[in-house]
Amino acid sequence: MAKDPLRDLLHEPLSVINVGLEGFAGELAAQKVDVIQVDWTPPAGGDPELADLLAKLGS
């Protein structure tokens, strides 16, 4: 029988990188899942016009 990489993946321990909402990381940690929390917010607080101006500064 051929190996199924997807089936193998689903039987491996889970490691998660959570970007943004800390609540997701907390829930995973409570279930003993290896999780790294990344404190990220959208550039310019999510303001598209300001983000566009910031992007132009880098070019």
All heavy atoms as TSV, in Angstrom:
chain	resi	resn	atom	element	x	y	z
A	1	MET	N	N	0.847	-1.185	0.000
A	1	MET	CA	C	0.000	0.000	0.000
A	1	MET	C	C	0.892	1.248	0.000
A	1	MET	O	O	1.843	1.340	0.746
A	1	MET	CB	C	-0.911	-0.050	1.229
A	1	MET	CG	C	-1.825	1.119	1.349
A	1	MET	SD	S	-2.940	0.907	2.752
A	1	MET	CE	C	-4.455	1.277	1.936
A	2	ALA	N	N	0.557	2.211	-0.827
A	2	ALA	CA	C	1.349	3.437	-0.962
A	2	ALA	C	C	1.167	4.323	0.270
A	2	ALA	O	O	0.105	4.358	0.878
A	2	ALA	CB	C	0.927	4.195	-2.211
A	3	LYS	N	N	2.231	5.051	0.616
A	3	LYS	CA	C	2.155	5.988	1.741
A	3	LYS	C	C	1.302	7.193	1.340
A	3	LYS	O	O	1.362	7.651	0.209
A	3	LYS	CB	C	3.549	6.448	2.129
A	3	LYS	CG	C	4.357	5.353	2.814
A	3	LYS	CD	C	5.614	5.923	3.417
A	3	LYS	CE	C	5.216	6.834	4.529
A	3	LYS	NZ	N	5.967	6.868	5.709
A	4	ASP	N	N	0.539	7.680	2.277
A	4	ASP	CA	C	-0.307	8.857	2.046
A	4	ASP	C	C	0.251	9.998	2.899
A	4	ASP	O	O	0.062	10.019	4.121
A	4	ASP	CB	C	-1.748	8.535	2.435
A	4	ASP	CG	C	-2.702	9.693	2.171
A	4	ASP	OD1	O	-2.238	10.789	1.807
A	4	ASP	OD2	O	-3.911	9.481	2.337
A	5	PRO	N	N	0.957	10.967	2.281
A	5	PRO	CA	C	1.576	12.046	3.057
A	5	PRO	C	C	0.569	12.842	3.890
A	5	PRO	O	O	0.878	13.258	4.998
A	5	PRO	CB	C	2.220	12.936	1.999
A	5	PRO	CG	C	2.329	12.102	0.771
A	5	PRO	CD	C	1.239	11.073	0.854
A	6	LEU	N	N	-0.630	13.057	3.370
A	6	LEU	CA	C	-1.628	13.811	4.120
A	6	LEU	C	C	-2.049	13.045	5.368
A	6	LEU	O	O	-2.142	13.612	6.455
A	6	LEU	CB	C	-2.847	14.114	3.243
A	6	LEU	CG	C	-3.938	14.948	3.903
A	6	LEU	CD1	C	-3.383	16.270	4.406
A	6	LEU	CD2	C	-5.073	15.195	2.949
A	7	ARG	N	N	-2.287	11.774	5.231
A	7	ARG	CA	C	-2.666	10.957	6.388
A	7	ARG	C	C	-1.538	10.962	7.411
A	7	ARG	O	O	-1.779	11.085	8.612
A	7	ARG	CB	C	-3.003	9.533	5.961
A	7	ARG	CG	C	-3.531	8.685	7.089
A	7	ARG	CD	C	-3.956	7.308	6.618
A	7	ARG	NE	N	-4.849	7.321	5.496
A	7	ARG	CZ	C	-6.180	7.430	5.558
A	7	ARG	NH1	N	-6.754	7.556	6.727
A	7	ARG	NH2	N	-6.905	7.420	4.476
A	8	ASP	N	N	-0.294	10.859	6.943
A	8	ASP	CA	C	0.845	10.904	7.856
A	8	ASP	C	C	0.908	12.243	8.583
A	8	ASP	O	O	1.177	12.295	9.781
A	8	ASP	CB	C	2.152	10.678	7.095
A	8	ASP	CG	C	2.279	9.262	6.551
A	8	ASP	OD1	O	1.518	8.370	6.993
A	8	ASP	OD2	O	3.128	9.053	5.672
A	9	LEU	N	N	0.657	13.338	7.859
A	9	LEU	CA	C	0.694	14.671	8.446
A	9	LEU	C	C	-0.327	14.809	9.574
A	9	LEU	O	O	-0.043	15.389	10.620
A	9	LEU	CB	C	0.418	15.730	7.364
A	9	LEU	CG	C	0.347	17.174	7.840
A	9	LEU	CD1	C	1.704	17.643	8.324
A	9	LEU	CD2	C	-0.149	18.064	6.721
A	10	LEU	N	N	-1.487	14.265	9.371
A	10	LEU	CA	C	-2.549	14.397	10.369
A	10	LEU	C	C	-2.305	13.564	11.619
A	10	LEU	O	O	-2.994	13.732	12.618
A	10	LEU	CB	C	-3.895	14.023	9.741
A	10	LEU	CG	C	-4.361	14.971	8.633
A	10	LEU	CD1	C	-5.645	14.456	7.993
A	10	LEU	CD2	C	-4.540	16.389	9.138
A	11	HIS	N	N	-1.309	12.702	11.587
A	11	HIS	CA	C	-0.991	11.886	12.753
A	11	HIS	C	C	0.265	12.382	13.475
A	11	HIS	O	O	0.704	11.789	14.444
A	11	HIS	CB	C	-0.826	10.424	12.338
A	11	HIS	CG	C	-2.127	9.764	12.026
A	11	HIS	ND1	N	-2.870	10.085	10.924
A	11	HIS	CD2	C	-2.835	8.828	12.683
A	11	HIS	CE1	C	-3.969	9.370	10.902
A	11	HIS	NE2	N	-3.976	8.595	11.960
A	12	GLU	N	N	0.844	13.475	12.993
A	12	GLU	CA	C	2.023	14.072	13.615
A	12	GLU	C	C	1.578	15.092	14.666
A	12	GLU	O	O	0.493	15.659	14.567
A	12	GLU	CB	C	2.875	14.789	12.560
A	12	GLU	CG	C	3.489	13.868	11.535
A	12	GLU	CD	C	4.544	12.967	12.136
A	12	GLU	OE1	O	5.324	13.444	12.985
A	12	GLU	OE2	O	4.576	11.787	11.769
A	13	PRO	N	N	2.432	15.361	15.660
A	13	PRO	CA	C	2.106	16.423	16.622
A	13	PRO	C	C	1.959	17.761	15.901
A	13	PRO	O	O	2.694	18.050	14.952
A	13	PRO	CB	C	3.312	16.444	17.554
A	13	PRO	CG	C	3.969	15.121	17.382
A	13	PRO	CD	C	3.680	14.691	15.971
A	14	LEU	N	N	1.031	18.563	16.356
A	14	LEU	CA	C	0.726	19.833	15.719
A	14	LEU	C	C	1.563	20.957	16.321
A	14	LEU	O	O	1.702	21.052	17.537
A	14	LEU	CB	C	-0.764	20.134	15.908
A	14	LEU	CG	C	-1.350	21.343	15.229
A	14	LEU	CD1	C	-1.210	21.219	13.718
A	14	LEU	CD2	C	-2.810	21.493	15.603
A	15	SER	N	N	2.135	21.788	15.477
A	15	SER	CA	C	2.819	23.016	15.886
A	15	SER	C	C	2.195	24.159	15.099
A	15	SER	O	O	2.053	24.069	13.889
A	15	SER	CB	C	4.310	22.944	15.578
A	15	SER	OG	O	4.927	21.945	16.345
A	16	VAL	N	N	1.833	25.234	15.800
A	16	VAL	CA	C	1.077	26.328	15.179
A	16	VAL	C	C	1.773	27.659	15.425
A	16	VAL	O	O	2.259	27.918	16.524
A	16	VAL	CB	C	-0.354	26.386	15.757
A	16	VAL	CG1	C	-1.124	27.569	15.213
A	16	VAL	CG2	C	-1.098	25.095	15.492
A	17	ILE	N	N	1.809	28.493	14.402
A	17	ILE	CA	C	2.205	29.892	14.558
A	17	ILE	C	C	0.923	30.700	14.424
A	17	ILE	O	O	0.269	30.671	13.377
A	17	ILE	CB	C	3.227	30.326	13.486
A	17	ILE	CG1	C	4.497	29.494	13.616
A	17	ILE	CG2	C	3.523	31.817	13.623
A	17	ILE	CD1	C	5.487	29.728	12.500
A	18	ASN	N	N	0.545	31.386	15.484
A	18	ASN	CA	C	-0.680	32.172	15.486
A	18	ASN	C	C	-0.333	33.643	15.300
A	18	ASN	O	O	0.462	34.206	16.046
A	18	ASN	CB	C	-1.430	31.980	16.811
A	18	ASN	CG	C	-2.761	32.682	16.796
A	18	ASN	OD1	O	-3.625	32.354	15.998
A	18	ASN	ND2	N	-2.923	33.663	17.663
A	19	VAL	N	N	-0.918	34.257	14.286
A	19	VAL	CA	C	-0.656	35.653	13.990
A	19	VAL	C	C	-1.918	36.451	14.293
A	19	VAL	O	O	-2.954	36.247	13.669
A	19	VAL	CB	C	-0.260	35.842	12.493
A	19	VAL	CG1	C	0.004	37.307	12.195
A	19	VAL	CG2	C	0.947	34.987	12.154
A	20	GLY	N	N	-1.822	37.339	15.273
A	20	GLY	CA	C	-2.965	38.194	15.562
A	20	GLY	C	C	-3.632	37.878	16.883
A	20	GLY	O	O	-3.036	38.052	17.934
A	21	LEU	N	N	-4.860	37.414	16.818
A	21	LEU	CA	C	-5.687	37.262	18.012
A	21	LEU	C	C	-5.113	36.252	19.002
A	21	LEU	O	O	-4.978	35.070	18.711
A	21	LEU	CB	C	-7.102	36.835	17.618
A	21	LEU	CG	C	-7.860	37.826	16.741
A	21	LEU	CD1	C	-9.184	37.241	16.296
A	21	LEU	CD2	C	-8.071	39.136	17.470
A	22	GLU	N	N	-4.777	36.730	20.194
A	22	GLU	CA	C	-4.173	35.876	21.210
A	22	GLU	C	C	-5.128	34.795	21.708
A	22	GLU	O	O	-4.681	33.759	22.192
A	22	GLU	CB	C	-3.706	36.726	22.391
A	22	GLU	CG	C	-2.521	37.592	22.064
A	22	GLU	CD	C	-2.041	38.392	23.262
A	22	GLU	OE1	O	-2.039	37.833	24.380
A	22	GLU	OE2	O	-1.689	39.559	23.072
A	23	GLY	N	N	-6.420	35.023	21.591
A	23	GLY	CA	C	-7.391	34.045	22.058
A	23	GLY	C	C	-7.231	32.692	21.383
A	23	GLY	O	O	-7.398	31.645	22.011
A	24	PHE	N	N	-6.876	32.706	20.092
A	24	PHE	CA	C	-6.663	31.447	19.375
A	24	PHE	C	C	-5.478	30.698	19.963
A	24	PHE	O	O	-5.526	29.489	20.184
A	24	PHE	CB	C	-6.433	31.686	17.884
A	24	PHE	CG	C	-7.651	32.166	17.149
A	24	PHE	CD1	C	-7.574	33.291	16.349
A	24	PHE	CD2	C	-8.854	31.491	17.235
A	24	PHE	CE1	C	-8.698	33.740	15.660
A	24	PHE	CE2	C	-9.970	31.927	16.560
A	24	PHE	CZ	C	-9.893	33.061	15.770
A	25	ALA	N	N	-4.400	31.417	20.234
A	25	ALA	CA	C	-3.209	30.792	20.811
A	25	ALA	C	C	-3.519	30.225	22.185
A	25	ALA	O	O	-3.077	29.134	22.535
A	25	ALA	CB	C	-2.064	31.797	20.888
A	26	GLY	N	N	-4.299	30.956	22.960
A	26	GLY	CA	C	-4.670	30.489	24.296
A	26	GLY	C	C	-5.474	29.199	24.252
A	26	GLY	O	O	-5.248	28.287	25.058
A	27	GLU	N	N	-6.403	29.131	23.322
A	27	GLU	CA	C	-7.216	27.916	23.182
A	27	GLU	C	C	-6.370	26.722	22.775
A	27	GLU	O	O	-6.554	25.609	23.268
A	27	GLU	CB	C	-8.339	28.134	22.165
A	27	GLU	CG	C	-9.413	29.091	22.620
A	27	GLU	CD	C	-10.198	28.569	23.816
A	27	GLU	OE1	O	-10.428	27.348	23.912
A	27	GLU	OE2	O	-10.553	29.396	24.671
A	28	LEU	N	N	-5.438	26.947	21.862
A	28	LEU	CA	C	-4.559	25.861	21.431
A	28	LEU	C	C	-3.649	25.416	22.572
A	28	LEU	O	O	-3.465	24.223	22.807
A	28	LEU	CB	C	-3.724	26.296	20.225
A	28	LEU	CG	C	-4.510	26.489	18.933
A	28	LEU	CD1	C	-3.646	27.206	17.902
A	28	LEU	CD2	C	-4.996	25.164	18.393
A	29	ALA	N	N	-3.074	26.370	23.295
A	29	ALA	CA	C	-2.198	26.038	24.414
A	29	ALA	C	C	-2.949	25.250	25.479
A	29	ALA	O	O	-2.396	24.325	26.076
A	29	ALA	CB	C	-1.595	27.307	25.001
A	30	ALA	N	N	-4.211	25.596	25.708
A	30	ALA	CA	C	-5.022	24.871	26.697
A	30	ALA	C	C	-5.221	23.413	26.291
A	30	ALA	O	O	-5.462	22.560	27.150
A	30	ALA	CB	C	-6.370	25.566	26.866
A	31	GLN	N	N	-5.108	23.143	25.000
A	31	GLN	CA	C	-5.247	21.768	24.508
A	31	GLN	C	C	-3.879	21.103	24.308
A	31	GLN	O	O	-3.759	20.102	23.626
A	31	GLN	CB	C	-6.026	21.776	23.192
A	31	GLN	CG	C	-7.441	22.284	23.358
A	31	GLN	CD	C	-8.169	22.339	22.036
A	31	GLN	OE1	O	-8.209	21.358	21.309
A	31	GLN	NE2	N	-8.720	23.507	21.732
A	32	LYS	N	N	-2.852	21.712	24.909
A	32	LYS	CA	C	-1.484	21.173	24.859
A	32	LYS	C	C	-0.885	21.165	23.459
A	32	LYS	O	O	-0.064	20.323	23.129
A	32	LYS	CB	C	-1.425	19.765	25.459
A	32	LYS	CG	C	-2.038	19.637	26.823
A	32	LYS	CD	C	-1.053	20.022	27.877
A	32	LYS	CE	C	-1.609	19.647	29.233
A	32	LYS	NZ	N	-1.749	20.699	30.136
A	33	VAL	N	N	-1.317	22.101	22.608
A	33	VAL	CA	C	-0.754	22.246	21.268
A	33	VAL	C	C	0.434	23.200	21.359
A	33	VAL	O	O	0.360	24.230	22.028
A	33	VAL	CB	C	-1.806	22.803	20.274
A	33	VAL	CG1	C	-1.184	23.121	18.924
A	33	VAL	CG2	C	-2.953	21.820	20.122
A	34	ASP	N	N	1.537	22.852	20.701
A	34	ASP	CA	C	2.716	23.716	20.630
A	34	ASP	C	C	2.354	24.929	19.783
A	34	ASP	O	O	2.067	24.798	18.592
A	34	ASP	CB	C	3.869	22.933	20.004
A	34	ASP	CG	C	5.148	23.726	19.921
A	34	ASP	OD1	O	5.343	24.621	20.777
A	34	ASP	OD2	O	5.955	23.448	19.019
A	35	VAL	N	N	2.335	26.120	20.408
A	35	VAL	CA	C	1.901	27.324	19.694
A	35	VAL	C	C	2.834	28.492	19.996
A	35	VAL	O	O	3.298	28.654	21.115
A	35	VAL	CB	C	0.433	27.684	20.044
A	35	VAL	CG1	C	0.254	27.963	21.506
A	35	VAL	CG2	C	-0.069	28.852	19.222
A	36	ILE	N	N	3.127	29.272	18.960
A	36	ILE	CA	C	3.907	30.501	19.089
A	36	ILE	C	C	2.981	31.649	18.712
A	36	ILE	O	O	2.361	31.637	17.644
A	36	ILE	CB	C	5.129	30.484	18.149
A	36	ILE	CG1	C	6.093	29.374	18.567
A	36	ILE	CG2	C	5.826	31.840	18.150
A	36	ILE	CD1	C	7.219	29.156	17.598
A	37	GLN	N	N	2.882	32.637	19.583
A	37	GLN	CA	C	2.037	33.794	19.340
A	37	GLN	C	C	2.866	34.913	18.725
A	37	GLN	O	O	3.908	35.292	19.259
A	37	GLN	CB	C	1.399	34.280	20.644
A	37	GLN	CG	C	0.648	35.582	20.542
A	37	GLN	CD	C	-0.533	35.532	19.597
A	37	GLN	OE1	O	-1.165	34.502	19.443
A	37	GLN	NE2	N	-0.839	36.641	18.964
A	38	VAL	N	N	2.426	35.458	17.600
A	38	VAL	CA	C	3.074	36.602	16.965
A	38	VAL	C	C	2.147	37.800	17.140
A	38	VAL	O	O	0.992	37.764	16.730
A	38	VAL	CB	C	3.328	36.335	15.458
A	38	VAL	CG1	C	3.926	37.570	14.803
A	38	VAL	CG2	C	4.223	35.130	15.274
A	39	ASP	N	N	2.663	38.827	17.791
A	39	ASP	CA	C	1.870	40.034	18.029
A	39	ASP	C	C	1.934	40.894	16.769
A	39	ASP	O	O	2.919	41.605	16.531
A	39	ASP	CB	C	2.426	40.781	19.236
A	39	ASP	CG	C	1.556	41.950	19.641
A	39	ASP	OD1	O	0.366	41.972	19.267
A	39	ASP	OD2	O	2.059	42.840	20.331
A	40	TRP	N	N	0.905	40.819	15.943
A	40	TRP	CA	C	0.890	41.528	14.667
A	40	TRP	C	C	-0.392	42.328	14.539
A	40	TRP	O	O	-1.475	41.890	14.951
A	40	TRP	CB	C	0.960	40.528	13.508
A	40	TRP	CG	C	0.973	41.186	12.162
A	40	TRP	CD1	C	2.070	41.650	11.496
A	40	TRP	CD2	C	-0.148	41.462	11.321
A	40	TRP	NE1	N	1.699	42.200	10.294
A	40	TRP	CE2	C	0.334	42.101	10.154
A	40	TRP	CE3	C	-1.513	41.238	11.435
A	40	TRP	CZ2	C	-0.502	42.510	9.126
A	40	TRP	CZ3	C	-2.346	41.651	10.411
A	40	TRP	CH2	C	-1.835	42.279	9.263
A	41	THR	N	N	-0.261	43.507	13.985
A	41	THR	CA	C	-1.429	44.325	13.628
A	41	THR	C	C	-1.198	44.840	12.214
A	41	THR	O	O	-0.054	44.961	11.768
A	41	THR	CB	C	-1.616	45.513	14.590
A	41	THR	OG1	O	-0.424	46.296	14.593
A	41	THR	CG2	C	-1.937	45.055	16.002
A	42	PRO	N	N	-2.265	45.156	11.504
A	42	PRO	CA	C	-2.102	45.677	10.144
A	42	PRO	C	C	-1.311	46.987	10.161
A	42	PRO	O	O	-1.423	47.776	11.102
A	42	PRO	CB	C	-3.531	45.931	9.665
A	42	PRO	CG	C	-4.418	45.211	10.597
A	42	PRO	CD	C	-3.679	45.049	11.879
A	43	PRO	N	N	-0.517	47.224	9.120
A	43	PRO	CA	C	0.198	48.498	9.038
A	43	PRO	C	C	-0.772	49.676	9.085
A	43	PRO	O	O	-1.895	49.586	8.586
A	43	PRO	CB	C	0.896	48.435	7.671
A	43	PRO	CG	C	0.929	46.997	7.309
A	43	PRO	CD	C	-0.250	46.364	7.977
A	44	ALA	N	N	-0.331	50.740	9.706
A	44	ALA	CA	C	-1.116	51.983	9.795
A	44	ALA	C	C	-2.457	51.756	10.481
A	44	ALA	O	O	-3.431	52.450	10.193
A	44	ALA	CB	C	-1.304	52.592	8.415
A	45	GLY	N	N	-2.510	50.777	11.367
A	45	GLY	CA	C	-3.751	50.521	12.096
A	45	GLY	C	C	-4.898	50.076	11.202
A	45	GLY	O	O	-6.051	50.145	11.588
A	46	GLY	N	N	-4.582	49.608	10.009
A	46	GLY	CA	C	-5.614	49.136	9.090
A	46	GLY	C	C	-6.169	50.212	8.167
A	46	GLY	O	O	-7.046	49.945	7.353
A	47	ASP	N	N	-5.674	51.423	8.294
A	47	ASP	CA	C	-6.137	52.518	7.429
A	47	ASP	C	C	-5.502	52.352	6.046
A	47	ASP	O	O	-4.289	52.524	5.891
A	47	ASP	CB	C	-5.732	53.861	8.041
A	47	ASP	CG	C	-6.195	55.066	7.241
A	47	ASP	OD1	O	-6.205	55.000	5.982
A	47	ASP	OD2	O	-6.547	56.071	7.861
A	48	PRO	N	N	-6.301	52.033	4.999
A	48	PRO	CA	C	-5.725	51.764	3.684
A	48	PRO	C	C	-4.989	52.946	3.062
A	48	PRO	O	O	-3.960	52.772	2.419
A	48	PRO	CB	C	-6.911	51.346	2.821
A	48	PRO	CG	C	-8.130	51.460	3.645
A	48	PRO	CD	C	-7.737	51.843	5.030
A	49	GLU	N	N	-5.491	54.149	3.271
A	49	GLU	CA	C	-4.829	55.328	2.687
A	49	GLU	C	C	-3.468	55.562	3.341
A	49	GLU	O	O	-2.471	55.814	2.657
A	49	GLU	CB	C	-5.717	56.558	2.831
A	49	GLU	CG	C	-6.948	56.521	1.946
A	49	GLU	CD	C	-7.802	57.764	2.113
A	49	GLU	OE1	O	-7.261	58.845	2.441
A	49	GLU	OE2	O	-9.026	57.658	1.911
A	50	LEU	N	N	-3.432	55.462	4.646
A	50	LEU	CA	C	-2.177	55.657	5.363
A	50	LEU	C	C	-1.194	54.527	5.042
A	50	LEU	O	O	0.007	54.770	4.862
A	50	LEU	CB	C	-2.435	55.742	6.869
A	50	LEU	CG	C	-1.256	56.112	7.756
A	50	LEU	CD1	C	-0.587	57.397	7.285
A	50	LEU	CD2	C	-1.711	56.247	9.194
A	51	ALA	N	N	-1.692	53.305	4.924
A	51	ALA	CA	C	-0.835	52.169	4.561
A	51	ALA	C	C	-0.229	52.382	3.175
A	51	ALA	O	O	0.944	52.059	2.944
A	51	ALA	CB	C	-1.638	50.867	4.611
A	52	ASP	N	N	-1.008	52.922	2.254
A	52	ASP	CA	C	-0.504	53.203	0.911
A	52	ASP	C	C	0.610	54.247	0.964
A	52	ASP	O	O	1.641	54.108	0.298
A	52	ASP	CB	C	-1.651	53.681	0.012
A	52	ASP	CG	C	-1.209	53.888	-1.426
A	52	ASP	OD1	O	-0.578	52.971	-1.983
A	52	ASP	OD2	O	-1.505	54.960	-1.983
A	53	LEU	N	N	0.428	55.277	1.774
A	53	LEU	CA	C	1.471	56.296	1.915
A	53	LEU	C	C	2.740	55.702	2.515
A	53	LEU	O	O	3.840	56.005	2.083
A	53	LEU	CB	C	0.957	57.462	2.785
A	53	LEU	CG	C	-0.098	58.351	2.158
A	53	LEU	CD1	C	-0.654	59.326	3.200
A	53	LEU	CD2	C	0.470	59.104	0.970
A	54	LEU	N	N	2.586	54.872	3.526
A	54	LEU	CA	C	3.751	54.216	4.137
A	54	LEU	C	C	4.472	53.324	3.145
A	54	LEU	O	O	5.701	53.275	3.114
A	54	LEU	CB	C	3.319	53.406	5.363
A	54	LEU	CG	C	2.912	54.214	6.591
A	54	LEU	CD1	C	2.330	53.286	7.655
A	54	LEU	CD2	C	4.087	54.994	7.134
A	55	ALA	N	N	3.720	52.619	2.319
A	55	ALA	CA	C	4.335	51.736	1.320
A	55	ALA	C	C	5.159	52.547	0.316
A	55	ALA	O	O	6.208	52.094	-0.143
A	55	ALA	CB	C	3.242	50.947	0.593
A	56	LYS	N	N	4.698	53.744	-0.002
A	56	LYS	CA	C	5.423	54.591	-0.956
A	56	LYS	C	C	6.734	55.105	-0.358
A	56	LYS	O	O	7.677	55.373	-1.099
A	56	LYS	CB	C	4.551	55.757	-1.393
A	56	LYS	CG	C	3.415	55.324	-2.294
A	56	LYS	CD	C	2.508	56.470	-2.646
A	56	LYS	CE	C	1.350	55.970	-3.521
A	56	LYS	NZ	N	0.359	56.988	-3.775
A	57	LEU	N	N	6.808	55.208	0.961
A	57	LEU	CA	C	8.049	55.656	1.608
A	57	LEU	C	C	9.163	54.637	1.414
A	57	LEU	O	O	10.330	54.999	1.329
A	57	LEU	CB	C	7.823	55.862	3.099
A	57	LEU	CG	C	7.024	57.074	3.520
A	57	LEU	CD1	C	6.782	57.061	5.026
A	57	LEU	CD2	C	7.738	58.358	3.113
A	58	GLY	N	N	8.796	53.361	1.347
A	58	GLY	CA	C	9.794	52.311	1.208
A	58	GLY	C	C	10.277	52.103	-0.209
A	58	GLY	O	O	11.231	51.364	-0.445
A	59	SER	N	N	9.665	52.760	-1.187
A	59	SER	CA	C	10.077	52.525	-2.589
A	59	SER	C	C	10.932	53.639	-3.133
A	59	SER	O	O	11.225	54.603	-2.559
A	59	SER	CB	C	8.861	52.344	-3.472
A	59	SER	OG	O	7.970	53.436	-3.386
